[in-house]
């Protein structure tokens, strides 16, 4: 999955600067020794859609 990551997509950071989405892209950039990566950061972190839910209970469309 890391090798397949597309670095053209932004990583998403919460208001505190933590990765919310795109950690696989961060890992790939690190493996490629890239010093910069595209990112967007929320000014205010949104509430989560799910908390303490088993991943098998989430409905993913194929």
VEXLUMGU-926675 format. One record per atom (N, C-alpha, C): residue in one letter; residue number from 1; x, y, z; atom name. Coordinates in steps of 0.02 Angstrom, whole numbers. Atoms other than C-alpha are relative to their C-alpha. Layout:
<zators>
@type=a seq=NUM x=X y=Y z=Z atom=CA
...
</zators>
This chain:
<zators>
@type=x seq=1 x=41 y=-59 z=0 atom=N
@type=x seq=1 x=0 y=0 z=0 atom=CA
@type=x seq=1 x=43 y=63 z=0 atom=C
@type=x seq=2 x=-43 y=-60 z=-3 atom=N
@type=x seq=2 x=140 y=123 z=40 atom=CA
@type=x seq=2 x=30 y=14 z=-69 atom=C
@type=x seq=3 x=-30 y=-11 z=65 atom=N
@type=x seq=3 x=225 y=97 z=-128 atom=CA
@type=x seq=3 x=-50 y=24 z=-52 atom=C
@type=x seq=4 x=52 y=-20 z=47 atom=N
@type=x seq=4 x=59 y=124 z=-218 atom=CA
@type=x seq=4 x=-29 y=69 z=15 atom=C
@type=x seq=5 x=27 y=-65 z=-19 atom=N
@type=x seq=5 x=24 y=289 z=-129 atom=CA
@type=x seq=5 x=16 y=53 z=-52 atom=C
@type=x seq=6 x=-8 y=-52 z=50 atom=N
@type=x seq=6 x=-1 y=436 z=-246 atom=CA
@type=x seq=6 x=14 y=66 z=36 atom=C
@type=x seq=7 x=-21 y=-61 z=-36 atom=N
@type=x seq=7 x=94 y=588 z=-182 atom=CA
@type=x seq=7 x=-30 y=63 z=-29 atom=C
@type=x seq=8 x=35 y=-59 z=27 atom=N
@type=x seq=8 x=-10 y=704 z=-291 atom=CA
@type=x seq=8 x=-59 y=20 z=43 atom=C
@type=x seq=9 x=56 y=-15 z=-44 atom=N
@type=x seq=9 x=-149 y=692 z=-162 atom=CA
@type=x seq=9 x=26 y=30 z=65 atom=C
@type=x seq=10 x=-19 y=-33 z=-62 atom=N
@type=x seq=10 x=-139 y=805 z=-10 atom=CA
@type=x seq=10 x=-9 y=-46 z=60 atom=C
@type=x seq=11 x=14 y=30 z=-64 atom=N
@type=x seq=11 x=-120 y=736 z=165 atom=CA
@type=x seq=11 x=-45 y=49 z=38 atom=C
@type=x seq=12 x=46 y=-43 z=-39 atom=N
@type=x seq=12 x=-250 y=803 z=287 atom=CA
@type=x seq=12 x=23 y=1 z=72 atom=C
@type=x seq=13 x=-22 y=-10 z=-69 atom=N
@type=x seq=13 x=-195 y=874 z=454 atom=CA
@type=x seq=13 x=-56 y=30 z=42 atom=C
@type=x seq=14 x=47 y=-31 z=-45 atom=N
@type=x seq=14 x=-303 y=914 z=604 atom=CA
@type=x seq=14 x=26 y=69 z=20 atom=C
@type=x seq=15 x=-20 y=-67 z=-20 atom=N
@type=x seq=15 x=-294 y=1087 z=683 atom=CA
@type=x seq=15 x=65 y=-1 z=40 atom=C
@type=x seq=16 x=-62 y=6 z=-40 atom=N
@type=x seq=16 x=-153 y=1025 z=797 atom=CA
@type=x seq=16 x=59 y=-25 z=-42 atom=C
@type=x seq=17 x=-54 y=20 z=44 atom=N
@type=x seq=17 x=-51 y=965 z=647 atom=CA
@type=x seq=17 x=11 y=-75 z=-4 atom=C
@type=x seq=18 x=-7 y=73 z=4 atom=N
@type=x seq=18 x=-78 y=777 z=668 atom=CA
@type=x seq=18 x=-33 y=-25 z=-64 atom=C
@type=x seq=19 x=27 y=28 z=62 atom=N
@type=x seq=19 x=-111 y=669 z=514 atom=CA
@type=x seq=19 x=-67 y=-33 z=13 atom=C
@type=x seq=20 x=67 y=30 z=-3 atom=N
@type=x seq=20 x=-295 y=629 z=493 atom=CA
@type=x seq=20 x=-10 y=-50 z=-57 atom=C
@type=x seq=21 x=6 y=44 z=59 atom=N
@type=x seq=21 x=-280 y=551 z=320 atom=CA
@type=x seq=21 x=63 y=9 z=-42 atom=C
@type=x seq=22 x=-58 y=-3 z=44 atom=N
@type=x seq=22 x=-131 y=506 z=212 atom=CA
@type=x seq=22 x=65 y=-22 z=31 atom=C
@type=x seq=23 x=-62 y=23 z=-31 atom=N
@type=x seq=23 x=-7 y=425 z=330 atom=CA
@type=x seq=23 x=41 y=-44 z=-47 atom=C
@type=x seq=24 x=-36 y=41 z=49 atom=N
@type=x seq=24 x=36 y=303 z=190 atom=CA
@type=x seq=24 x=39 y=44 z=-49 atom=C
@type=x seq=25 x=-36 y=-47 z=44 atom=N
@type=x seq=25 x=84 y=453 z=82 atom=CA
@type=x seq=25 x=60 y=31 z=37 atom=C
@type=x seq=26 x=-56 y=-25 z=-40 atom=N
@type=x seq=26 x=191 y=522 z=223 atom=CA
@type=x seq=26 x=56 y=-52 z=2 atom=C
@type=x seq=27 x=-50 y=54 z=-2 atom=N
@type=x seq=27 x=278 y=353 z=237 atom=CA
@type=x seq=27 x=36 y=-7 z=-66 atom=C
@type=x seq=28 x=-32 y=5 z=65 atom=N
@type=x seq=28 x=310 y=345 z=50 atom=CA
@type=x seq=28 x=48 y=58 z=-11 atom=C
@type=x seq=29 x=-43 y=-58 z=8 atom=N
@type=x seq=29 x=380 y=522 z=47 atom=CA
@type=x seq=29 x=63 y=-8 z=42 atom=C
@type=x seq=30 x=-57 y=12 z=-43 atom=N
@type=x seq=30 x=494 y=475 z=192 atom=CA
@type=x seq=30 x=47 y=-52 z=-31 atom=C
@type=x seq=31 x=-41 y=51 z=32 atom=N
@type=x seq=31 x=554 y=318 z=102 atom=CA
@type=x seq=31 x=38 y=28 z=-60 atom=C
@type=x seq=32 x=-31 y=-32 z=59 atom=N
@type=x seq=32 x=591 y=425 z=-52 atom=CA
@type=x seq=32 x=45 y=58 z=20 atom=C
@type=x seq=33 x=-41 y=-54 z=-28 atom=N
@type=x seq=33 x=682 y=549 z=61 atom=CA
@type=x seq=33 x=-21 y=68 z=-26 atom=C
@type=x seq=34 x=27 y=-65 z=19 atom=N
@type=x seq=34 x=569 y=690 z=6 atom=CA
@type=x seq=34 x=-4 y=45 z=61 atom=C
@type=x seq=35 x=2 y=-46 z=-56 atom=N
@type=x seq=35 x=583 y=843 z=116 atom=CA
@type=x seq=35 x=-66 y=37 z=5 atom=C
@type=x seq=36 x=64 y=-36 z=1 atom=N
@type=x seq=36 x=415 y=918 z=65 atom=CA
@type=x seq=36 x=-55 y=-47 z=-23 atom=C
@type=x seq=37 x=59 y=38 z=21 atom=N
@type=x seq=37 x=240 y=846 z=46 atom=CA
@type=x seq=37 x=-59 y=48 z=1 atom=C
@type=x seq=38 x=59 y=-43 z=4 atom=N
@type=x seq=38 x=76 y=928 z=-4 atom=CA
@type=x seq=38 x=-47 y=-18 z=57 atom=C
@type=x seq=39 x=45 y=12 z=-56 atom=N
@type=x seq=39 x=-43 y=950 z=142 atom=CA
@type=x seq=39 x=-50 y=57 z=5 atom=C
@type=x seq=40 x=50 y=-49 z=-19 atom=N
@type=x seq=40 x=-198 y=1042 z=199 atom=CA
@type=x seq=40 x=-15 y=-10 z=74 atom=C
@type=x seq=41 x=11 y=5 z=-72 atom=N
@type=x seq=41 x=-235 y=1082 z=381 atom=CA
@type=x seq=41 x=-65 y=35 z=19 atom=C
@type=x seq=42 x=62 y=-29 z=-25 atom=N
@type=x seq=42 x=-403 y=1111 z=463 atom=CA
@type=x seq=42 x=17 y=56 z=49 atom=C
@type=x seq=43 x=-7 y=-53 z=-50 atom=N
@type=x seq=43 x=-418 y=1274 z=560 atom=CA
@type=x seq=43 x=-32 y=-23 z=65 atom=C
@type=x seq=44 x=34 y=29 z=-58 atom=N
@type=x seq=44 x=-540 y=1184 z=676 atom=CA
@type=x seq=44 x=-13 y=-74 z=-17 atom=C
@type=x seq=45 x=7 y=72 z=12 atom=N
@type=x seq=45 x=-538 y=994 z=690 atom=CA
@type=x seq=45 x=-73 y=-21 z=4 atom=C
@type=x seq=46 x=70 y=23 z=-3 atom=N
@type=x seq=46 x=-708 y=918 z=645 atom=CA
@type=x seq=46 x=-9 y=-59 z=47 atom=C
@type=x seq=47 x=16 y=57 z=-43 atom=N
@type=x seq=47 x=-793 y=793 z=759 atom=CA
@type=x seq=47 x=5 y=-64 z=-42 atom=C
@type=x seq=48 x=-6 y=63 z=38 atom=N
@type=x seq=48 x=-760 y=610 z=710 atom=CA
@type=x seq=48 x=-68 y=-28 z=-18 atom=C
@type=x seq=49 x=62 y=34 z=21 atom=N
@type=x seq=49 x=-892 y=512 z=615 atom=CA
@type=x seq=49 x=-14 y=-61 z=43 atom=C
@type=x seq=50 x=7 y=61 z=-39 atom=N
@type=x seq=50 x=-859 y=355 z=718 atom=CA
@type=x seq=50 x=52 y=1 z=57 atom=C
@type=x seq=51 x=-46 y=7 z=-57 atom=N
@type=x seq=51 x=-781 y=321 z=889 atom=CA
@type=x seq=51 x=-8 y=-71 z=28 atom=C
@type=x seq=52 x=0 y=67 z=-29 atom=N
@type=x seq=52 x=-733 y=148 z=957 atom=CA
@type=x seq=52 x=-45 y=-49 z=-37 atom=C
@type=x seq=53 x=40 y=46 z=41 atom=N
@type=x seq=53 x=-813 y=53 z=813 atom=CA
@type=x seq=53 x=48 y=-52 z=-30 atom=C
@type=x seq=54 x=-38 y=53 z=31 atom=N
@type=x seq=54 x=-747 y=-115 z=756 atom=CA
@type=x seq=54 x=1 y=10 z=-75 atom=C
@type=x seq=55 x=-4 y=-13 z=72 atom=N
@type=x seq=55 x=-684 y=-96 z=578 atom=CA
@type=x seq=55 x=-44 y=-47 z=-41 atom=C
@type=x seq=56 x=44 y=47 z=35 atom=N
@type=x seq=56 x=-786 y=-249 z=527 atom=CA
@type=x seq=56 x=-73 y=24 z=-1 atom=C
@type=x seq=57 x=68 y=-26 z=-3 atom=N
@type=x seq=57 x=-944 y=-154 z=576 atom=CA
@type=x seq=57 x=-11 y=61 z=-45 atom=C
@type=x seq=58 x=7 y=-57 z=45 atom=N
@type=x seq=58 x=-908 y=-10 z=456 atom=CA
@type=x seq=58 x=-23 y=-23 z=-68 atom=C
@type=x seq=59 x=28 y=18 z=65 atom=N
@type=x seq=59 x=-1002 y=-12 z=292 atom=CA
@type=x seq=59 x=42 y=33 z=-55 atom=C
@type=x seq=60 x=-40 y=-23 z=56 atom=N
@type=x seq=60 x=-879 y=4 z=148 atom=CA
@type=x seq=60 x=-30 y=-26 z=-65 atom=C
@type=x seq=61 x=24 y=22 z=65 atom=N
@type=x seq=61 x=-941 y=2 z=-30 atom=CA
@type=x seq=61 x=59 y=-28 z=-39 atom=C
@type=x seq=62 x=-54 y=31 z=39 atom=N
@type=x seq=62 x=-840 y=-111 z=-145 atom=CA
@type=x seq=62 x=11 y=36 z=-65 atom=C
</zators>
